[in-house]
Amino acid sequence: MKQDNKTAAKGFKNSFGLNLLAIVALCVAMYFVFFTMLGQITGHGDEIKVPNIIGKTMKDGVLQLNKIGFDVDIDSSYDPEQKPYIILGQQPSVGEIVKPGRTIFLTINKAEPPKTPMPNLTGLSFRSAVMILKSSKLTLGDTSFKPDIAQGAILDQLFNGKTIRAGQMIPQGSRISLVIGDGLGNTEFDVPDIVGMSYAEAVAMLAASNLHFTAIASDNITDTANAIVYRQVPSSFNELGNSNRLREGDELGFYYKQNPSPEELQHGPELGSPVDSSMKK
C-alpha cells in the first residue's frame, strides 16, 4: 500500500513538472511572438512625413491627407488677405514624422468675415492707428491730409466714404480710410465774408477754404440749412479797414439765426454778450 502511494506521488510530481515546463515554454513562445508582432501591431517603421498643404483649398488639402492615410479635423479663422476656404495652418507642422492614421488639424479661412467693433482712432498718431486697425483685423484704406493744428493726428475715420463712429460693428477686413492733420497751411489768405449767407453756404465756403468753424445758433432754428449767418469772428476787416488774414487749418466762428434783422446783419450781436465772448480767440 505504501509502495503504491509513493508511486502515485512520484507520478504526480513528474506530471506537474511537465505541465509547469510546458507553461513556461508557452509563455516564452508567446513573449517572442508578441514582440515579433509588436512592430506590425503598432506600425513601427511605417512613418510618414507631414506634407505642406498650407495655401491649398480645403478640398484639395483634405483629399491629399486622406490618400496618405491621415484623418482630418477642421477649425476656422479669418484672414482678410486670403481667399475663402484656403488652409491657413496645420498641426502637426510641415515636415514632422508621424504614423499613418494620425489626425491632422487644419485651420480654414472663413467664407464670411465675422463682425468687429470699429475702434476709435481720432486723435491718435498714424502709426498707432495702423497698429490698432491691424489688431482689429481691419485694413488700411486711403489716407488724405487736411490742414489742422494737430499735425500727424487722425482727424477722421471713414468707411465707404463716410465717417464711421467708434463701436459700430463692421466686417473684419473692411477698408478704413484716414484723414490726417497736416499742420497749418503756410499761405495766408483774406478771411472770407460769410455774413448774409445761409448756414449751408457758409459751411461749404469754410470747408473749401480748409477752415474749421464753430457755429452758434441765437434763437430757435426751424431750418438749419437756410438759417442766416449774421456775424462772424474774426470778421473780414479789422477796425482800420484792413483785411483780416487766416491760414488753412485756422478756426472761424459764426452766429446764425432763422431770420436776422437788417440791423443784425450790419452790426451782429451786441459786443460783450456771452455769445460774443465765447468766440474770442
C-alpha angles and dihedrals in degrees: 000000000000090000091055091052092051091049091050092048091050091050091051092051092050091048092048091049092051092048092048090049091050092050092050091048091049091050092050091049092049090048092055093042091050095051091042090055095038093087091054093044095051095035091241108183092019098104129150133203112236108245125226109253099156109129094026123113117265091246095053094042095050091046092052093048093047092052090055091049104259127136116225133219117188131208128168141226135162132250114174091205094058132071121251117278094015115143107249100178145357137203126233088044127241115293099017116139112235139157124263113268093038115142114245114205114216131193112210127196111246120242094220119045116233119238124259131186116255109247122227106253099163112123094014125118118259092249093052091046092054092050092051092047090053094048089050089050092244125136127235110242128183123335124212133179130228128186108257137144089238094078114196094009125121108255100178141003119215134197117187089350096305133098111264121206123228113264096029111135115241134164117275110255093038115148114244118195120207132212110209130198112248100189125251117318118255095223118082121211138181116278107258116243108234099160109125093023123118117255091253093050092047093050091049092051093048091048090051089052091049091240126145117224144200115208125196124190115217099196142009106308118211098173113025097183092057098038112119129243109228102170138021134192116242096027123217093257134033128225091278093054094251122134116262114231134219137177129223109279094030121124131245125189128207141181124221139179137175099256114004118190121245088254091055091049089053100042107016122212120337113282115252094030117138089249092054094048092052088064097052112118 
